[in-house]
Structures are given as structure tokens and as C-alpha cells.
Amino acid sequence: MMKRRAFITLLGGAAAAWPLAARAQQGAMPVIGVLHSASPEISADRLRVFRQGLKAAGYVEGENVAIEYRWAENQLGRLPELAIDLVRRRVGVIAALGSNLSALAAKEAATTIPVVFIVSEDPVSRTSREINEAFATFVSERPHALFVAQDGLFSSRRIHLVHLATRYAIPAAYGSRDFAEAGGLMSYGANIVEAYRQVGVYTGRILKGAKAADLPVVQSSKLELVINAETARTLGLDVPPTLLARADEVIE
């Protein structure tokens, strides 16, 4: 990989909701619930940054805060029961990550517990069969390009989506660098890792007593452009040097 210098200032991007502060847990270590739509293996780096955000707010896992993790393993239908389980555990705040459905499940179950989450696009879910059918339509209509929005569901199927775009020679751009790293042509979107750090910061602030309703929505101003030059060559595309120069990273 050839690293490129970031050209936009990094400020972060996350949102907090529900106007209820975490309940004080006198005499006991506070507990955070993490509700994630994916698996721990693919989320390790992002959760490490989440814990860095917690540390910046004064909390270190195992020292002065405990974290209960609940993983849906991409079985999104399990999210409601996992959210209910966290509520039964009497966590002080829930960080809902990986998918908008995580936030919705947490909101439904945790009526008196603050929920911190990352906002992304909310497209209609497509099964694998429906994704195949959509690409079959693209083949007949021959679009000049394809854009896949950032969403936890699509991220869990990124290999499938990238494979179809390459198979049918459709130049595709994506909302997350995960796709470019998996072989997608290019990605342009918010720095999701930084968003996880901001979720950690807000989670810690709520544990300290901040009211979720008083915390502002933080919009990401750091957008990453990642170009997969190898995929461009496979598709027979010449990426303009000026665009390559503006990229944050070019994958050779």
C-alpha cells in the first residue's frame, strides 16, 4: 500500500440520543453495554479505538468500568433479544454499533437507558438473492458507475458486492474503505474508525452524568478517499493523476 497524506482536518463523527442520563451506580463499577451487529473478529480495530475514546473520557475497561459485549454475528434478527439482555444486565449506557438496526433494537429495548450510536444511510435490506437480482438489472441497463452507500448490512456483504461489481465490470465506489481494501475500485466516506472513538468519548461522558439530550450531534468532517489501483487496472480504467494525488491512500 502507498500511504497518502490526509488533506482534510479530522474532527470525528458520531451521534448520541435519548434524553436520559446513565443511572448512577453507587459503590459498584459502572457497566457499559456494547451491542454490535457483526462479529468481534472483524471489529477488533474499531473497538480498540472505541476504548481509546473511553479512556479520553476517564474510563479504562477492567479498571473503573466494565463492558458487556453482545454480538449478532451478522444475524440481524438477533439484535432485539441481545438488546433486551443488556437491559436485564442493568447497563448504564448502550453503544449500538455496526448497523442502524443495532440502534433501533437498543432504542426499543432500552426505554430508560441512553444509547450512543453512529448514523449512516438506511437502505432497504437486500438478501444475497436480491443483490444478485439487482446486479442482473445493472448488466442489462449498463450503468456507467455504481455507488454503494455505507451501511452495516452492505459491509457484511462487501466481498459479495465487490465480486459482482468486478465480475460484471461495473466501476463502483463505496461509502467505506473496507470495500476498497476488499478489492473495490474506490471508496469515499467518513472515517468510521474515528467515529468509534467519538462514540467512546460520548459513552464516557454519559457515565460521568452528562445528559444525552445536552450532547450535540457531531458530524464527521474527515472524509477519506481510497483508490484501489490494481482493481482499476483490472477494469481497464486510467485513474487521472490529479485524483491519485488527492487520495488519502492508494492500494497498489
Backbone as CSV, one residue per row, in Angstrom:
resi,resn,N_x,N_y,N_z,CA_x,CA_y,CA_z,C_x,C_y,C_z
1,MET,0.830,-1.191,0.000,0.000,0.000,0.000,0.871,1.249,0.000
2,MET,0.443,2.277,-0.735,1.157,3.538,-0.764,0.354,4.558,0.035
3,LYS,0.887,5.020,1.160,0.180,5.927,2.046,0.148,7.329,1.449
4,ARG,-0.956,8.016,1.636,-1.109,9.381,1.178,-1.430,10.275,2.370
5,ARG,-1.042,11.543,2.287,-1.278,12.476,3.379,-2.749,12.871,3.414
6,ALA,-3.319,12.882,4.605,-4.704,13.317,4.751,-4.789,14.800,4.422
7,PHE,-5.842,15.208,3.714,-5.923,16.603,3.293,-7.129,17.331,3.877
8,ILE,-7.879,16.681,4.751,-8.995,17.332,5.411,-8.832,17.148,6.919
9,THR,-9.079,18.199,7.697,-8.918,18.125,9.144,-9.850,17.093,9.745
10,LEU,-9.354,16.320,10.685,-10.112,15.251,11.337,-10.814,15.795,12.573
11,LEU,-12.141,15.694,12.584,-12.907,16.134,13.742,-13.739,15.028,14.359
12,GLY,-14.084,14.003,13.583,-14.854,12.885,14.131,-16.272,12.875,13.635
13,GLY,-17.024,11.826,13.999,-18.399,11.752,13.550,-19.168,10.692,14.287
14,ALA,-20.103,11.112,15.145,-20.958,10.176,15.854,-22.158,10.948,16.340
15,ALA,-23.160,10.235,16.873,-24.338,10.905,17.388,-24.782,10.241,18.667
16,ALA,-25.410,11.005,19.531,-25.970,10.431,20.754,-27.436,10.810,20.822
17,ALA,-28.250,9.966,21.440,-29.672,10.248,21.509,-30.261,9.731,22.801
18,TRP,-31.537,10.071,22.987,-32.339,9.705,24.155,-31.955,10.533,25.380
19,PRO,-32.883,11.389,25.825,-32.577,12.404,26.849,-32.603,11.884,28.267
20,LEU,-31.899,10.814,28.533,-31.811,10.269,29.885,-30.370,9.973,30.226
21,ALA,-29.880,10.498,31.340,-28.504,10.227,31.762,-28.398,8.817,32.316
22,ALA,-27.193,8.277,32.259,-26.973,6.938,32.831,-27.249,6.985,34.327
23,ARG,-27.876,5.932,34.832,-28.157,5.865,36.262,-26.857,5.689,37.049
24,ALA,-26.723,6.465,38.119,-25.510,6.349,38.931,-25.454,4.963,39.553
25,GLN,-24.292,4.382,39.511,-24.117,3.048,40.076,-23.195,3.162,41.286
26,GLN,-23.789,3.622,42.408,-23.020,3.889,43.612,-22.428,2.604,44.175
27,GLY,-21.143,2.676,44.514,-20.498,1.554,45.164,-20.176,0.394,44.263
28,ALA,-20.401,0.513,42.972,-20.111,-0.575,42.042,-19.504,0.001,40.775
29,MET,-18.733,-0.820,40.084,-18.130,-0.391,38.835,-19.224,-0.206,37.784
30,PRO,-19.286,0.949,37.108,-20.306,1.145,36.076,-20.119,0.156,34.927
31,VAL,-21.226,-0.168,34.267,-21.203,-1.155,33.196,-21.727,-0.536,31.911
32,ILE,-20.970,-0.716,30.843,-21.363,-0.272,29.508,-21.802,-1.485,28.702
33,GLY,-22.870,-1.346,27.959,-23.293,-2.389,27.041,-22.893,-2.036,25.619
34,VAL,-22.266,-2.960,24.925,-21.936,-2.779,23.511,-22.774,-3.762,22.713
35,LEU,-23.645,-3.236,21.869,-24.490,-4.059,21.004,-23.985,-3.903,19.575
36,HIS,-23.492,-4.996,18.989,-22.869,-4.927,17.669,-23.508,-5.945,16.736
37,SER,-23.746,-5.524,15.502,-24.409,-6.399,14.532,-23.466,-7.428,13.922
38,ALA,-22.164,-7.187,14.009,-21.195,-8.083,13.365,-20.528,-8.988,14.393
39,SER,-19.285,-9.386,14.109,-18.548,-10.302,14.976,-17.329,-9.603,15.565
40,PRO,-16.802,-10.108,16.688,-15.648,-9.455,17.307,-14.400,-9.504,16.435
41,GLU,-14.273,-10.521,15.593,-13.056,-10.667,14.776,-12.885,-9.497,13.811
42,ILE,-13.968,-9.090,13.138,-13.840,-8.041,12.130,-13.948,-6.641,12.735
43,SER,-14.244,-6.566,14.029,-14.450,-5.262,14.661,-13.373,-4.920,15.676
44,ALA,-12.329,-5.737,15.764,-11.329,-5.569,16.818,-10.654,-4.202,16.767
45,ASP,-10.223,-3.763,15.588,-9.513,-2.486,15.480,-10.409,-1.313,15.853
46,ARG,-11.660,-1.363,15.418,-12.573,-0.263,15.719,-12.915,-0.212,17.203
47,LEU,-13.064,-1.366,17.822,-13.348,-1.373,19.253,-12.146,-0.912,20.063
48,ARG,-10.945,-1.158,19.553,-9.753,-0.643,20.222,-9.803,0.888,20.250
49,VAL,-10.224,1.499,19.156,-10.345,2.952,19.102,-11.495,3.428,19.989
50,PHE,-12.581,2.651,20.034,-13.688,2.964,20.946,-13.192,3.039,22.394
51,ARG,-12.360,2.064,22.776,-11.825,2.068,24.137,-10.865,3.237,24.353
52,GLN,-10.183,3.677,23.301,-9.340,4.868,23.417,-10.194,6.098,23.723
53,GLY,-11.365,6.166,23.061,-12.280,7.268,23.350,-12.772,7.230,24.784
54,LEU,-13.077,6.028,25.274,-13.472,5.882,26.676,-12.369,6.360,27.610
55,LYS,-11.130,5.989,27.277,-10.001,6.385,28.114,-9.850,7.897,28.147
56,ALA,-10.089,8.540,26.987,-10.007,10.003,26.934,-11.054,10.646,27.839
57,ALA,-12.164,9.916,28.066,-13.209,10.419,28.960,-12.987,9.988,30.409
58,GLY,-11.887,9.243,30.662,-11.543,8.879,32.027,-11.885,7.467,32.438
59,TYR,-12.223,6.588,31.470,-12.615,5.222,31.809,-11.726,4.206,31.104
60,VAL,-11.263,3.219,31.868,-10.427,2.148,31.341,-11.106,0.818,31.666
61,GLU,-11.344,0.017,30.646,-12.025,-1.258,30.842,-11.248,-2.140,31.822
62,GLY,-11.958,-2.677,32.795,-11.339,-3.553,33.784,-10.779,-2.832,34.985
63,GLU,-10.593,-1.505,34.873,-10.085,-0.724,35.998,-11.194,0.045,36.699
64,ASN,-11.923,0.855,35.948,-13.015,1.611,36.565,-14.308,1.537,35.764
65,VAL,-14.359,0.630,34.795,-15.587,0.405,34.040,-15.566,-1.019,33.489
66,ALA,-16.738,-1.651,33.447,-16.879,-2.973,32.835,-17.688,-2.834,31.548
67,ILE,-17.404,-3.701,30.582,-18.111,-3.656,29.308,-18.718,-5.027,29.025
68,GLU,-20.010,-5.042,28.770,-20.718,-6.259,28.368,-20.910,-6.207,26.849
69,TYR,-20.350,-7.181,26.142,-20.443,-7.213,24.678,-21.522,-8.200,24.249
70,ARG,-22.316,-7.801,23.276,-23.300,-8.677,22.674,-23.141,-8.597,21.149
71,TRP,-22.863,-9.755,20.533,-22.555,-9.811,19.103,-23.652,-10.564,18.342
72,ALA,-24.173,-9.956,17.289,-25.208,-10.610,16.488,-24.623,-11.532,15.431
73,GLU,-23.318,-11.422,15.170,-22.642,-12.271,14.179,-23.331,-12.195,12.812
74,ASN,-23.762,-10.961,12.446,-24.437,-10.688,11.169,-25.819,-11.329,11.056
75,GLN,-26.325,-11.891,12.144,-27.699,-12.381,12.188,-28.548,-11.263,12.801
76,LEU,-28.977,-10.345,11.946,-29.588,-9.105,12.418,-30.875,-9.352,13.196
77,GLY,-31.532,-10.455,12.947,-32.741,-10.766,13.686,-32.504,-11.012,15.165
78,ARG,-31.240,-11.237,15.562,-30.912,-11.487,16.969,-30.744,-10.196,17.768
79,LEU,-30.657,-9.060,17.092,-30.370,-7.808,17.786,-31.396,-7.462,18.870
80,PRO,-32.714,-7.621,18.643,-33.664,-7.278,19.715,-33.448,-8.085,20.991
81,GLU,-33.222,-9.397,20.867,-33.029,-10.207,22.074,-31.723,-9.860,22.773
82,LEU,-30.694,-9.523,22.002,-29.424,-9.133,22.605,-29.550,-7.802,23.335
83,ALA,-30.327,-6.882,22.748,-30.552,-5.588,23.404,-31.311,-5.777,24.718
84,ILE,-32.316,-6.642,24.712,-33.074,-6.928,25.932,-32.166,-7.525,27.002
85,ASP,-31.229,-8.365,26.572,-30.298,-8.979,27.519,-29.427,-7.924,28.194
86,LEU,-29.010,-6.914,27.436,-28.214,-5.836,28.029,-29.038,-5.021,29.016
87,VAL,-30.301,-4.814,28.704,-31.167,-4.086,29.627,-31.312,-4.865,30.937
88,ARG,-31.463,-6.172,30.847,-31.557,-7.009,32.044,-30.272,-6.946,32.864
89,ARG,-29.169,-6.733,32.182,-27.875,-6.621,32.879,-27.752,-5.288,33.604
90,ARG,-28.716,-4.385,33.366,-28.761,-3.076,34.024,-27.525,-2.241,33.707
91,VAL,-27.165,-2.190,32.415,-26.038,-1.355,31.994,-26.424,0.113,32.115
92,GLY,-25.415,0.963,32.255,-25.672,2.394,32.405,-25.875,3.114,31.094
93,VAL,-25.304,2.592,30.013,-25.415,3.193,28.690,-25.124,2.097,27.667
94,ILE,-25.734,2.198,26.496,-25.517,1.220,25.432,-24.876,1.914,24.235
95,ALA,-23.771,1.356,23.743,-23.171,1.790,22.482,-23.647,0.822,21.413
96,ALA,-24.497,1.295,20.511,-25.082,0.454,19.459,-24.298,0.670,18.176
97,LEU,-23.633,-0.383,17.692,-22.660,-0.239,16.612,-22.891,-1.261,15.506
98,GLY,-22.292,-0.981,14.357,-22.293,-1.937,13.258,-23.415,-1.781,12.270
99,SER,-24.575,-1.306,12.707,-25.735,-1.186,11.821,-26.759,-0.269,12.464
100,ASN,-27.544,0.407,11.615,-28.659,1.186,12.144,-29.630,0.315,12.929
101,LEU,-29.727,-0.946,12.543,-30.634,-1.859,13.231,-30.217,-2.084,14.683
102,SER,-28.919,-1.958,14.964,-28.457,-2.053,16.354,-29.047,-0.923,17.184
103,ALA,-29.024,0.292,16.628,-29.572,1.442,17.342,-31.073,1.309,17.535
104,LEU,-31.775,0.843,16.509,-33.222,0.695,16.610,-33.597,-0.362,17.650
105,ALA,-32.846,-1.466,17.675,-33.113,-2.516,18.658,-32.859,-2.007,20.070
106,ALA,-31.772,-1.248,20.244,-31.454,-0.695,21.559,-32.514,0.312,22.006
107,LYS,-32.959,1.145,21.072,-33.989,2.150,21.392,-35.279,1.476,21.847
108,GLU,-35.631,0.389,21.183,-36.872,-0.313,21.514,-36.789,-0.969,22.890
109,ALA,-35.625,-1.522,23.199,-35.487,-2.268,24.460,-35.143,-1.369,25.641
110,ALA,-34.348,-0.340,25.401,-33.795,0.470,26.494,-34.534,1.801,26.593
111,THR,-35.746,1.774,27.098,-36.548,2.996,27.151,-36.049,3.996,28.184
112,THR,-35.253,3.552,29.155,-34.741,4.465,30.187,-33.213,4.479,30.240
113,ILE,-32.564,3.929,29.219,-31.106,3.865,29.178,-30.615,4.641,27.958
114,PRO,-29.647,5.548,28.121,-29.121,6.295,26.974,-28.461,5.359,25.962
115,VAL,-28.580,5.713,24.693,-27.994,4.926,23.608,-27.116,5.848,22.772
116,VAL,-25.884,5.433,22.537,-24.960,6.174,21.683,-24.756,5.350,20.419
117,PHE,-24.814,6.010,19.260,-24.731,5.253,18.019,-24.131,6.091,16.907
118,ILE,-23.751,5.430,15.855,-23.209,6.084,14.656,-24.305,6.115,13.608
119,VAL,-24.495,7.257,12.978,-25.525,7.401,11.965,-24.940,7.102,10.601
120,SER,-25.656,6.319,9.797,-25.262,6.090,8.405,-26.512,6.033,7.554
121,GLU,-26.344,5.692,6.285,-27.501,5.545,5.407,-28.366,4.385,5.880
122,ASP,-29.625,4.396,5.497,-30.553,3.350,5.926,-31.267,2.759,4.709
123,PRO,-30.556,2.068,3.813,-31.196,1.484,2.651,-32.042,0.284,3.040
124,VAL,-32.937,-0.095,2.136,-33.747,-1.279,2.366,-32.852,-2.506,2.311
125,SER,-32.993,-3.395,3.289,-32.157,-4.599,3.338,-32.455,-5.457,2.074
126,ARG,-31.345,-5.988,1.535,-31.396,-6.952,0.433,-30.736,-8.235,0.838
127,THR,-31.467,-9.318,0.654,-30.814,-10.638,0.798,-29.780,-10.797,-0.304
128,SER,-28.984,-11.848,-0.180,-27.990,-12.132,-1.215,-28.660,-12.333,-2.577
129,ARG,-29.819,-13.015,-2.571,-30.521,-13.243,-3.841,-30.966,-11.927,-4.462
130,GLU,-31.439,-11.007,-3.620,-31.885,-9.716,-4.132,-30.728,-8.889,-4.643
131,ILE,-29.554,-9.034,-4.012,-28.360,-8.336,-4.514,-27.993,-8.867,-5.890
132,ASN,-28.055,-10.190,-6.058,-27.776,-10.790,-7.365,-28.753,-10.280,-8.418
133,GLU,-30.029,-10.177,-8.052,-31.039,-9.694,-8.995,-30.787,-8.242,-9.373
134,ALA,-30.355,-7.453,-8.398,-30.057,-6.047,-8.687,-28.923,-5.929,-9.687
135,PHE,-27.883,-6.747,-9.519,-26.764,-6.701,-10.461,-27.171,-7.221,-11.838
136,ALA,-28.086,-8.179,-11.881,-28.583,-8.641,-13.177,-29.264,-7.500,-13.930
137,THR,-29.964,-6.644,-13.185,-30.582,-5.463,-13.789,-29.525,-4.495,-14.279
138,PHE,-28.460,-4.317,-13.492,-27.376,-3.426,-13.906,-26.748,-3.906,-15.207
139,VAL,-26.612,-5.214,-15.350,-25.986,-5.763,-16.548,-26.799,-5.409,-17.783
140,SER,-28.116,-5.487,-17.674,-28.962,-5.183,-18.829,-29.043,-3.686,-19.102
141,GLU,-28.980,-2.884,-18.041,-29.098,-1.430,-18.221,-27.745,-0.752,-18.435
142,ARG,-26.666,-1.436,-18.081,-25.298,-0.949,-18.255,-25.091,0.473,-17.719
143,PRO,-25.190,0.659,-16.397,-24.901,1.982,-15.834,-23.419,2.299,-15.994
144,HIS,-23.118,3.603,-16.036,-21.717,3.998,-16.179,-20.940,3.794,-14.883
145,ALA,-21.638,3.821,-13.772,-20.969,3.654,-12.479,-22.006,3.238,-11.444
146,LEU,-21.507,2.744,-10.304,-22.364,2.291,-9.210,-21.818,2.852,-7.905
147,PHE,-22.717,3.327,-7.033,-22.311,3.752,-5.701,-23.062,2.917,-4.676
148,VAL,-22.322,2.318,-3.732,-22.902,1.519,-2.648,-22.766,2.315,-1.362
149,ALA,-23.891,2.674,-0.758,-23.884,3.515,0.441,-23.329,2.759,1.636
150,GLN,-22.850,3.514,2.628,-22.326,2.926,3.860,-23.461,2.390,4.714
151,ASP,-23.400,1.129,5.079,-24.395,0.511,5.942,-23.822,-0.786,6.470
152,GLY,-24.205,-1.140,7.691,-23.695,-2.369,8.292,-24.047,-3.605,7.492
153,LEU,-25.260,-3.651,6.922,-25.672,-4.803,6.127,-24.787,-4.962,4.904
154,PHE,-24.566,-3.860,4.181,-23.724,-3.929,2.987,-22.282,-4.253,3.344
155,SER,-21.815,-3.718,4.476,-20.440,-4.014,4.889,-20.254,-5.502,5.151
156,SER,-21.279,-6.139,5.729,-21.180,-7.570,5.995,-21.180,-8.391,4.713
157,ARG,-21.635,-7.781,3.618,-21.667,-8.458,2.321,-20.713,-7.812,1.324
158,ARG,-19.676,-7.145,1.830,-18.791,-6.389,0.950,-18.053,-7.273,-0.055
159,ILE,-17.639,-8.480,0.351,-16.952,-9.368,-0.581,-17.881,-9.744,-1.729
160,HIS,-19.123,-10.036,-1.407,-20.125,-10.376,-2.414,-20.335,-9.218,-3.385
161,LEU,-20.503,-8.006,-2.849,-20.742,-6.838,-3.684,-19.540,-6.506,-4.571
162,VAL,-18.351,-6.554,-3.987,-17.141,-6.271,-4.758,-16.949,-7.308,-5.858
163,HIS,-17.209,-8.573,-5.548,-17.070,-9.642,-6.541,-18.013,-9.416,-7.721
164,LEU,-19.265,-9.074,-7.440,-20.224,-8.860,-8.527,-19.851,-7.650,-9.380
165,ALA,-19.415,-6.567,-8.727,-19.026,-5.372,-9.483,-17.845,-5.669,-10.403
166,THR,-16.876,-6.452,-9.914,-15.717,-6.815,-10.741,-16.120,-7.795,-11.832
167,ARG,-16.953,-8.763,-11.487,-17.392,-9.776,-12.459,-18.091,-9.147,-13.653
168,TYR,-18.942,-8.146,-13.365,-19.698,-7.515,-14.442,-19.044,-6.228,-14.950
169,ALA,-17.809,-5.981,-14.510,-17.013,-4.839,-14.982,-17.755,-3.518,-14.806
170,ILE,-18.351,-3.344,-13.628,-19.046,-2.101,-13.315,-18.174,-1.274,-12.372
171,PRO,-17.699,-0.111,-12.787,-16.905,0.734,-11.875,-17.771,1.145,-10.686
172,ALA,-17.316,0.808,-9.495,-18.131,1.054,-8.306,-17.354,1.818,-7.249
173,ALA,-18.035,2.760,-6.627,-17.491,3.496,-5.485,-18.332,3.151,-4.262
174,TYR,-17.697,3.179,-3.099,-18.349,2.732,-1.878,-18.182,3.776,-0.779
175,GLY,-19.032,3.667,0.248,-19.012,4.644,1.324,-18.059,4.331,2.447
176,SER,-17.293,3.220,2.334,-16.383,2.816,3.401,-15.114,2.212,2.819
177,ARG,-13.972,2.482,3.434,-12.701,1.974,2.957,-12.625,0.456,3.008
178,ASP,-13.478,-0.193,3.806,-13.481,-1.653,3.876,-13.660,-2.273,2.492
179,PHE,-14.444,-1.617,1.658,-14.721,-2.143,0.319,-13.491,-2.029,-0.583
180,ALA,-12.803,-0.894,-0.522,-11.594,-0.734,-1.330,-10.525,-1.726,-0.893
181,GLU,-10.418,-1.961,0.399,-9.451,-2.930,0.903,-9.809,-4.351,0.479
182,ALA,-11.114,-4.597,0.230,-11.562,-5.920,-0.207,-11.507,-6.086,-1.724
183,GLY,-11.034,-5.045,-2.439,-10.920,-5.140,-3.891,-11.839,-4.227,-4.664
184,GLY,-12.618,-3.395,-3.973,-13.474,-2.429,-4.658,-12.641,-1.338,-5.319
185,LEU,-13.190,-0.704,-6.335,-12.437,0.295,-7.103,-12.009,1.473,-6.231
186,MET,-12.953,2.057,-5.521,-12.600,3.192,-4.675,-13.678,3.395,-3.615
187,SER,-13.305,4.114,-2.568,-14.263,4.457,-1.527,-14.071,5.911,-1.142
188,TYR,-15.170,6.535,-0.768,-15.133,7.918,-0.297,-16.211,8.059,0.773
189,GLY,-15.797,8.320,1.979,-16.765,8.440,3.060,-16.104,8.806,4.366
190,ALA,-16.917,8.854,5.402,-16.420,9.244,6.720,-15.435,8.220,7.266
191,ASN,-14.537,8.696,8.107,-13.588,7.830,8.791,-14.315,7.126,9.930
192,ILE,-14.741,5.872,9.693,-15.553,5.144,10.661,-14.773,4.840,11.941
193,VAL,-13.467,4.619,11.807,-12.651,4.355,12.994,-12.705,5.544,13.948
194,GLU,-12.607,6.747,13.412,-12.690,7.943,14.250,-14.073,8.076,14.874
195,ALA,-15.099,7.650,14.141,-16.454,7.695,14.690,-16.573,6.799,15.919
196,TYR,-15.919,5.639,15.883,-15.924,4.744,17.045,-15.247,5.415,18.240
197,ARG,-14.176,6.162,17.993,-13.517,6.875,19.090,-14.475,7.891,19.709
198,GLN,-15.218,8.597,18.851,-16.149,9.600,19.367,-17.293,8.951,20.148
199,VAL,-17.730,7.772,19.715,-18.743,7.036,20.478,-18.208,6.715,21.872
200,GLY,-16.938,6.304,21.938,-16.332,6.029,23.239,-16.296,7.256,24.130
201,VAL,-15.962,8.408,23.544,-15.923,9.657,24.307,-17.301,9.991,24.856
202,TYR,-18.308,9.905,24.005,-19.666,10.248,24.446,-20.182,9.252,25.481
203,THR,-19.854,7.982,25.306,-20.265,6.973,26.278,-19.680,7.297,27.649
204,GLY,-18.396,7.666,27.672,-17.759,8.041,28.933,-18.372,9.285,29.553
205,ARG,-18.714,10.259,28.729,-19.315,11.493,29.255,-20.682,11.216,29.882
206,ILE,-21.429,10.305,29.272,-22.736,9.953,29.835,-22.564,9.239,31.170
207,LEU,-21.564,8.353,31.254,-21.306,7.675,32.525,-20.956,8.673,33.625
208,LYS,-20.330,9.783,33.256,-19.973,10.802,34.234,-21.160,11.666,34.651
209,GLY,-22.303,11.462,33.974,-23.501,12.198,34.364,-24.036,13.164,33.340
210,ALA,-23.368,13.292,32.180,-23.879,14.186,31.154,-25.216,13.679,30.631
211,LYS,-26.138,14.599,30.374,-27.429,14.233,29.818,-27.293,14.073,28.303
212,ALA,-27.781,12.946,27.805,-27.660,12.678,26.373,-28.296,13.782,25.543
213,ALA,-29.392,14.356,26.042,-30.086,15.410,25.301,-29.237,16.671,25.165
214,ASP,-28.259,16.837,26.066,-27.406,18.036,26.027,-26.177,17.855,25.137
215,LEU,-25.912,16.625,24.711,-24.738,16.371,23.878,-25.083,16.632,22.421
216,PRO,-24.310,17.450,21.732,-24.634,17.771,20.336,-24.334,16.606,19.398
217,VAL,-25.073,16.547,18.318,-24.747,15.602,17.254,-23.451,16.075,16.609
218,VAL,-22.490,15.169,16.473,-21.187,15.519,15.897,-21.118,14.952,14.488
219,GLN,-20.978,15.821,13.517,-20.916,15.378,12.128,-19.470,15.205,11.694
220,SER,-19.204,14.119,11.000,-17.848,13.860,10.531,-17.445,14.870,9.467
221,SER,-16.261,15.430,9.623,-15.719,16.330,8.602,-14.448,15.760,7.983
222,LYS,-14.053,14.575,8.416,-12.914,13.878,7.842,-13.440,12.822,6.882
223,LEU,-13.267,13.065,5.605,-13.705,12.134,4.571,-12.484,11.533,3.898
224,GLU,-12.474,10.215,3.765,-11.331,9.512,3.195,-11.600,9.086,1.755
225,LEU,-10.629,9.321,0.903,-10.678,8.811,-0.466,-9.611,7.732,-0.599
226,VAL,-10.045,6.502,-0.861,-9.139,5.371,-1.036,-9.359,4.791,-2.426
227,ILE,-8.287,4.621,-3.174,-8.371,4.108,-4.545,-7.593,2.807,-4.645
228,ASN,-8.226,1.793,-5.222,-7.560,0.518,-5.449,-7.049,0.509,-6.888
229,ALA,-5.761,0.812,-7.061,-5.178,0.921,-8.397,-5.162,-0.416,-9.125
230,GLU,-4.992,-1.499,-8.382,-4.983,-2.827,-9.006,-6.343,-3.144,-9.629
231,THR,-7.413,-2.806,-8.920,-8.756,-3.025,-9.464,-8.997,-2.148,-10.679
232,ALA,-8.499,-0.919,-10.640,-8.645,-0.028,-11.795,-7.992,-0.629,-13.030
233,ARG,-6.812,-1.207,-12.846,-6.140,-1.842,-13.990,-6.920,-3.052,-14.485
234,THR,-7.507,-3.816,-13.556,-8.309,-4.981,-13.947,-9.505,-4.566,-14.785
235,LEU,-10.095,-3.415,-14.461,-11.257,-2.915,-15.192,-10.862,-2.131,-16.441
236,GLY,-9.563,-1.956,-16.642,-9.103,-1.211,-17.811,-9.319,0.281,-17.699
237,LEU,-9.287,0.797,-16.464,-9.531,2.215,-16.230,-8.223,2.947,-15.962
238,ASP,-8.101,4.136,-16.492,-6.967,5.011,-16.214,-7.409,6.066,-15.211
239,VAL,-6.907,5.966,-13.993,-7.262,6.940,-12.959,-6.419,8.188,-13.156
240,PRO,-7.029,9.357,-13.296,-6.264,10.589,-13.517,-5.243,10.825,-12.414
241,PRO,-4.038,11.241,-12.778,-3.000,11.511,-11.765,-3.447,12.529,-10.724
242,THR,-4.267,13.500,-11.128,-4.729,14.506,-10.169,-5.610,13.875,-9.092
243,LEU,-6.404,12.859,-9.481,-7.242,12.172,-8.494,-6.393,11.306,-7.576
244,LEU,-5.392,10.635,-8.154,-4.485,9.833,-7.337,-3.752,10.696,-6.309
245,ALA,-3.399,11.897,-6.717,-2.665,12.798,-5.826,-3.529,13.264,-4.657
246,ARG,-4.836,13.315,-4.850,-5.733,13.771,-3.790,-6.161,12.642,-2.864
247,ALA,-5.870,11.396,-3.241,-6.323,10.268,-2.432,-5.572,10.219,-1.106
248,ASP,-6.273,9.794,-0.073,-5.639,9.576,1.222,-4.780,8.321,1.185
249,GLU,-5.184,7.354,0.347,-4.428,6.112,0.228,-4.685,5.492,-1.129
250,VAL,-3.638,4.967,-1.748,-3.748,4.235,-3.000,-3.256,2.823,-2.761
251,ILE,-4.101,1.856,-3.043,-3.756,0.445,-2.866,-3.203,-0.065,-4.184
252,GLU,-1.931,-0.470,-4.175,-1.280,-0.936,-5.394,-1.377,-2.454,-5.524
